């Protein structure tokens, strides 16, 4: 299943449109879906989009596009924007007991997704998030 891509202005208030669009894409829970799947996906997507607004555009004008697909086993989302490039090497991962201001969002995203990729193609940032709908069988 796929939904029409969602195009939003790079504005925090506009990100309110993520939830309804995502619910339409994912659809009703399927038997065997991981508990809290939609909430997990929405939190990761929201964090990526907030980072686009805050860092790629620095609060200035711009837009981001979210496209996605969902099937019985996987949900994949692709967030694209034409803001500043994401400098992955500049993000310092948080460490317990060491106060810092930045870096928590990326850590949260990595804990919520099964796979995340970032690439810069010409002037476009592309962040792809992949989620398994199914819990891994216990060994």
N, C-alpha and C positions, 0 to 999 in steps of 0.2 A: 504494500500500500504506500502511496505517496500523497502528499498534499502539495498544493501550489506553493512555490517558494514565498516566504514572508519577507517583505522588504520594509525596513523600519528606519526612521531617522536616528542618527546617533545621539540619542537622548534617553536619559534614565526613565523618564515617564513613559516613553514609547515602549519600553521593555515589558510593560504590563501585558502586551499582546502575545508574549511568548507562551504563556500557559494555555490559553484556549487553542492556539495553533498546534501546540505540541499534543494536547489531548486529542485533537482531531486526527493527527498523524498516527499516534500510537493506537488509538481506538480502545475498545473495551478490553479489560484484562483477559488474557487467555489462560486456560488451565496450564499450570506449570510455570507461569510468570513468577519471577522473583518478587517477594514481598517488597512493596515500596518502590517498584520500578519507575513509575511515572515521576514520583517526587525526586528520586535520585537523578533522573535524566534532566528534569526541569532545573534543579539546583546547579548542575554542571553547566548546562546551556546558559543559564542566567549569569553565572560567574564569568564565562567566556565573553558574553555580550557586554557586561559591565566593563570588563577589561578593554574591549574595543572602544567603548565610549570614552573611558578615562585615559587610556594610554595611546591607542592608535589615533584618535582624534583630539585628545587633550581637552575634551569638553567643547570643541568647536564643531562646525557643521560637517555633516557627512551622512552616510547611510551604510547599513549592513544588511546582508541578505542571508537568510537561513533557509536551507533546503534540506529535505530529509526523506528517508525511506524506512519503512518498517515491514518486517515479515514475521513469520512464526518464531524465528529464533534470534533476530538481530534488529536493533534500531541504529541507524547511522544518520548523523547530522553533519552538515557542512556549513560553517559560518564564513562568509567572505566579506571583505571590506577593502577600501583603497586608502586607508590611513597609513600612519608610520609603520614601518616593519617592526615585528616583535623580536627583540633582542634576547633570545633564550639564554644565552651565556651570561647575561647581566642579572638574571634572577637568582638571588641567593635563597636556597632552600632554608626554611625555618628550622632551628634546632631547639630542642627542649631546654628551657631555662635561659635562653638568650633572647632578650627582647629585640624585636625589629618591627618595622612598619609594613614593609612590602613582602610579597612572596607567598603569603598564605593562600591566596586564590588559586594559584597554579597547583599548590600542594593539594588543596581540596579537590580540584578537578581531577587530578591524577588518581585520587583515592576513589572517586565516584565512577570513573569510566573503565571500560575493559581495555580500550586502546585510544590514544590521542595522537594525532599527527599535525604538524604545522609546516607550511611551506609558503614561500614568497615567490610568486610567479609574476614577473614584470613588476607592476605596481599594485598587485593584489595579494592580500593576506588570505590564506586559506587554512582554516582550522577544522579538522575532521574528528568527530567524536563517535566512538562505536561502543555499543552496549549490548551485552548478551541478555536476552529475555529470560533465559533459563538458568537456574542455579546449577552449579557444577555438582555432579553426583558425589556423595560422600564416599571416601575410600575405606 
